Structure formats: C-alpha cells, structure tokens
Amino acid sequence: MSRPLRIDGTAGLIEMSDADLDKLCYRLRRAYADQLNANGNGSLNVGGSGTTIGSASDTSRTERVNTGSNTQPYPGTGTETDASFTYKQNRNIPSSPSSTTLNNDGFVIIDGTSGVISATESQIVSTIITQTITDMRTGDEVGTYRISTSNPGGGTWVNKGTWFTDTTYSGSTTYYLWLKTLNSTSPGTDIYPLGIDGTLGLKELFISVSSNLVQNILLPILTRNMANDLYYQVSTSSSSINRGAFLDTRLSSTSNSQSNPPAGTNPGPSDVYRSFSTPSGSAATFQNYYLIL
C-alpha cells in the first residue's frame, strides 16, 4: 500500500500512518457531506430524479358502514393506501482527475522503481478513500444519512425533509431524512502530506475542506467509488449497516357500533339502520422498512 509522504522533524520524509490521515479523511467526509447537502452526486431524494433504490407504501385501516331498512351486521374495517413513496439516489460519476491535476494538487508517494512520484487514482483509493469510506459506514457517519422522527444527535445533522409519513385512522407519524455534516469533535491533528512544487521540489499541501487536494483530487475520487459501499437501498429486511427503520402501522383493534331507530317503534319506510366498524386500539406494525447502506 502506497502512503502519502510527510515531513518528520527527526527522520526526514516518512509515510503517513492511519492516525496521521485522520484529519484529512475527516475533512474529505465533510466535503462529501457538503456535496450531498447541495443535492449533488450521491444524494438521496423522494420522488425526484436519479436511480431508484426502493419504495414504500403508507396504508391504514378505514371505517366501514352497513346501511339498510333493518338491523345490519357489522361490516368489519377496510384498508386503503394513503401514499406511495419512491426513493432515488443521484449516482452520477464525475471524471477522473487528469494527470496534470494529480501532479499539481495531489500528494506524493514512494515508488519502488521511480522514487518519489505523484500518487495515481488507484493508489489514492487504496489508502485515503478506503479509510474514509470505512469511517463513514462504521465510524462517525459524517457524510451519510439516517432516517428518524427527530434529530439523531451526536454531531450536526441537517433535516433534508420528509422521507415517509405513517398514517393511521387516529393520526400520523412523520419520518425525516437526516444528513450528518459534522461530528461533535474533530478527530486527528493537522498533518500535511507533501506534493510536487515545480520550483522547490516538494511542498506541504493544505488539507482544509476547500483545499485543492480535497476538492480537485479526493472528493471526485471518493464520488467515483460510491459503488464501494456508499450506495443506499430501501429494503423490508435489515442488515448490519441499517441507517434507520420506518414503519407502516395500522390500528390493532375494531370498535363496532350501531345507529338505529328508537327501540319500541315499528320500522317505517324512512327508517335507516346503520352498523359501523371503526379502527381503534394502538398502532401495530404492518410493514417494516429500512434504509440500508
């Protein structure tokens, strides 16, 4: 594995460790989060454009009435579909950084044959991109989504709007799509990889979210590797990377009642007998849905 080089005060040029890369990887996750927040490549939406990643239906039990000129049997409750949701992901893939961009804005590595050279796209993937995706999936989750009825907490989450509404006869629950843009604490320390300087030979590279290294090199390459564990799917079964459940529920019981003419009177032609079956009780899960990463 080829790693970026940095300056060590004692040893001179050394390869950066995983710990050395923590801050850079975190800022790459932040840059990817900014891209998602602007509805760019990798972002999720409901009913818009992109690749379909699943769908969900909101259903409920309904009241039914039997009507007639004599006492009516209870009809039992009905069901209806209140809304349907189709989920999309923007899976557009940017172009690879050019060799000129890799030389001007990228970092250098030690090559066993050629010495100190600019890292290629595949070499960047094997180090920084792989570590970044692992942190997104199983670490601080910056640059990824969750589904919840309220802010998931533990950092800064942006509410991206309604994801699903669960309607029952007596009310509704709204689930929202949340995007994590910042962690509660910033991991690592500022350690600067080296790049090629046309005049001085080598130079330390800036690693801010807006730096050329992040914006021109790392973010496009990360986006080009969305298929490596940054594709989402909506499923009715869970997995180890479950980013939130949302439920279609229905009231669990039925209340039966009647509306009849007064007792002791003879039925007349204008008398109407009604029997009602009305949903009641507590909400019970009819269908589980999950956002899977």
Secondary structure, DSSP 8 states (H G I E B T S, - for coil): ----EEEETTTEEEE--TTTTHHHHHHHHHHHHHHHHTT-TT-EEESSSSEEEEEEEEEEEE-EEEEESS-------EEEEEEEEEEEE---------HHHHHHHS-EEEETTTEEEE--HHHHIIIIIHHHHHHHHHSS-TT-EEEESS---SSEEEEEEEEEEEEETTEEEEEEEEEEEE-SS--S-----EEEETTTEEEE---STTSHIIIIIIHHHHHHTTTTT---EEESS--SSEEEEEEEEEEEEEEEEEE-S-TTS---TT--EEEEEEEEEEEEEEEEEEEE-
